[in-house]
Amino acid sequence: MRRRRVVRYAFLAIFVLIIATAWYMLWLPTFRIGQVDAQGPNPAVLKQIAVNYTSGTYFHLLPRNSIFFFPRQHIRTAITDADPEVSAVSIARTSFSSIAISTVPRAEAFLWCGTSIDAPLPDGDCYEADIQGFIFKDAGMGDAGAAATSTASSTSNGMAAGSADTDGTRADDAEKGEIRVFGPVSKDVSDGQSPVRAHVVTPGNITDALKFVAAVRELRVPVSAYAIRGDEADLWVGAPTRITYVIGHEKDAAVLAESALPTLALTDGSIQYVDLRFPGKAYVKRY
C-alpha cells in the first residue's frame, strides 16, 4: 500500500513538473511572437491588427502572443472586417517567434453604378464588385462614369441617341471587358450611404448573369451595361439598343442569342430591343 502511494505521488509530481515546465516555456521570448511580416495592401494595418490581437493574456495565465496559441482566426476576421477589398487572409508561422500574413485582394467582376439605369449614382460614380456581387471599392469613375451612364439612362426612356459609335466610353468599356450593372442592393443607399459591403440583389445568380453577358459578347455584341428590372434584365448595346431576357433563364437566352443576334445590326441605332424572354423565338422591335 505504501509503495503504491509513493508511486502515485511520484506520477503526480512528474505531471506537475511537466505542466510547470510547459507553462514556463510558453512565457519564454523564444516561443512568443515578436515579429510580424505582412504582404498585401496596407501592410502596416495588417501588422497593427496582429499586434492588437496578440497583446495581453488569456485569463491572466497564458500569453496571447504564444506561437502555439495566438488567435489566428480572430486576426483573420479582423483583417477582412477592416478592409472589404480583402477576400482571403493567410497566416503562417515562419519561426518560433514570428508569423507572416498575406492577403488576397478581391477581383473586380463588374461595376455597380446604381439601383436603376434610369437613376444612376450622382456624378456617374461606380463601385467595384466581385463575382459574388459583393461591392468592395469605389471605382473612382467621376465624370467619365457620368458620361457613360447618362447615355444609357436616356435610351432606357425610349430616346434614340444615335449609333453606338458615338458613345466612345461605352465601346471602350466593352472592349476592356468592364460591364456596368444597375440593380438593387442589400442595403438602402438612397440617403447617400456608401454601398461598400453591400451585395447586389437579383432574383437569379449574378454569376450566371455575367456568364450570359460574356456569351453575348463572344457574338461580337458590345454589351456595356446590365440592368435588373424585377425578374427581368436588359443588356444594353451602346445606344439605343437593349436585349431583354428573364433572369434565371440564361442558358435558354444564350441559345436564342446565338441563333438570332449574329443576323441583326445591333450597333447602328436601328433596333430598339431584342426580346429573348420566350422559348424558341426571338422578337425584334425596330425604331
N, C-alpha and C positions, 0 to 999 in steps of 0.2 A: 504493500500500500504506500509506504513511504517513498519507495523507488518510483512509483507511478506519479506521485505528487511532484517529485523532483523533475521528472521528465516533462510534466505538464508546465511547470514554472519555466523550464528551460525553453520550451517551444514558445511560451508567451513572451519571454524576454527577447528571443530572436525576432518574433513578429514585431514587437515594439521597436526594436533596433532597426528593422527594415523600414518601417513607417517613418521613423525619425530621420533615417538616412535619406530616404526619398524626399521628405519634406525639406530637409536641409539643401539637397541638390537642386530642388525647384527654385530656391531663392538665390542660388549662385548666379552671378552675372553671365557665366558661360552658357547657361541654359535659359537666358531671358532675352527677349527681342530688344536689341539696341540699334538695329539698322533696318530701315525700310527703303527698298528700291521700288520706284514706280515708273511705269511706262504708259503713255497714252496722253490724251488731252488733259491739261491741268494736273500735272504730276504733284505739284505742291499741295493741292487739295486732297489728292489720294493719300499722301503721306500724313497729312494732318488728321484725316479721318482715322487712319490706322493708329496713330498715336493716341487719339482720344479714346478709342475703344480698347487699347491695351494699357491704359493707365489705371492705377488703383489695384484693388484686390477682390477676390471672391470671398465674401463673408469674413474679411479680415484674416483669412487663412492662407490663401494661395494667390500668387501674383497673376494679374490678368495678362501680363506680357510673357508668361511662360511659353516657351516654344512648343510645349506639348498641349497646352490648354487655352491658347489665345482664342478669342471669339471670332472665328473665321466667318461664320455665316452672318453675324451681326455687322461685320465690316463690309461684307459683300452687299448686304441690303442697304446699308447706309450710303454706299457709293452710288448705287442705282437710284436711290431716292434723291440724292443730292444733284445728280446730273442725268436728265432724261435722255441725253444723247448716247448714253452708255447702254448697250444691250446685254453685255455679259462681262463678268469680272473673274479673273483668275488669280488665286492667291497660293503661292508655293513657298515652302521652306527652302532656303538656299544654304543655310548652315544652322548650327545650334543657337545662333544669336541674331539671325537675320531672315527676313522674308522678302519676297518680290511680288508686287502687284501689277497686273497688266489688265487693260480694258479693251473691249471690242466695241467700236463705235457702231451705231445703228446705220444701216444703209438706206438711203432715200429710194423709195419706190414710186412716189408721186408727190405732187404739190397740192395741198389742200388750200383752196382760195376763197371759201365762203360756204354758207349753208345753202345758198341758191345762186344759180348763174345769173338770175335777174337782180341779185343784190350781193355783188362781190364785196370783199373786205375793203375798208377805206384805203384810198391810195393804191389800190390794186395789190396790196400785200398778200403774200402767200406763206405757207408753212410746210416744212418738210415732214413727210410721214413715211413709216416703214411698210413692209409688205403686209403686216397685220392691221394696218390702219391706225397705228399709234402715232400721234403728232408729237414731234420732239424738238423742233427747232424753227425759228423764224428764218425764212429763206432770204430775207432782205431784198425783196423784189422792187419795192418802191414804185417809182413812176413807170419803170419798164413793165411791171406787172399790171399797172393800171391800163397801159396801152393795149395789152393783150386781152385783159378781161373785159374791157369796155366794148370791144367788138362783139364778143360772144354774147354779152348782155343785150346789145341792141338787136342782134339777129334772133335771139330767143323770143323776142317780142314780135317776130314776123317781119322785120325790116331788112330788106336786101341791102347788103353793104358792099357789093362788088365781089370780085373774084378773090380767091384765096391768095393769089399772087400779090395783092395789095396789102396783105397782112403779114409783113415780113417777120414780125416777132413770133407769130403762131407757127409759121413754116419752120423757123429755126428751132422752135421747141420740139416739133415733130421729128426733125432730123436728129436732135440730140437725145431723143427718147423720153423727154420730160412730158408728163401728162398732168394737166390741171384737173383736179377733182372738186366738184361742188356738191355738197350734201350735208345732212345733219350730223352733229357730233354729240358725244355723250354728256356734254355739259353746256349750260347756257352761256353763250358768248355775246349776246345782244347788248349787254351793258358794258362792253368794252374789255371784258376779261380776256386774258390770253388763252388760246385753245391748247397750248402746250400741255401734254399729259392726257389730253382727251383722245378718244377713239372715234373714227368715222363710223357712223351708224348706217347700215344698209340692210335691206331685207335678205340679201344673199351674202356670199363670201366675197370680200373685197379682192382676195387673191384671184378668184375665178374671173372677176370683172377685169382685172388688169391683164390676165391671160387673153381675154377676149379682145381687149384693145390691141394687144400685141399681134394677135392673129389678123385683125383687120389691117393693121399697119403693114403686115407682111404682104398684103394685097396691093401695096403701094397707095394706100389711102392715108393721107397725112392727118390723122386724128390728133387734135391738140387739147381737147377738153372732154371731160366725162361728167355729166350732170345727173344726179339722182333725183327722181320725182316719184315719191311713193314707192310702188313696186316696179316702176319702170325707170329706164335710164336713156339718156341721149349721148351719143358720141358726136362731138362737133368737129366738122371737117372744115377748118378755116372759117370762111364766111361766104354764104349764109346757110350751109347745108348741115343737116343733122341726120344721124342714123339712130332709130329708136328700137328698143327691144325690151323684153320682160326680164328683170333681174332674177337670176337663178336658172335661167334657160340659156346660158352662154353657149353650150355645146350645139343646141339646135340653131341658135342665131348664127354661130360660126359657119355651120353648113350652108345656111341660106346666103350668108355674106360671100362665101367662096364662089357660089354659083352666080350671084347677081351683081355684086359690086364691080367686078372687072369689066362688065359690059356698060357701065354708066360713067358719064363725065361728071365727076363729083367735085371738081375744082374750078369750074368755070362760072359758078353762080347761077346755073340754070335750074338746079334741083333744090326744092325746099326741104324735103325729107325723104328718107328711105325707111319704110316700116318693116321690121323683121319680127313683129310680135305674133304672127300667125303661122301655124305649121305648114311647111311645104310651099309657101308663097311669099314673095317679097313685093310690097306695094311701093310705088314711086309717085310722089307729087311734085310737079314742076311748077315754077313760077309762071 
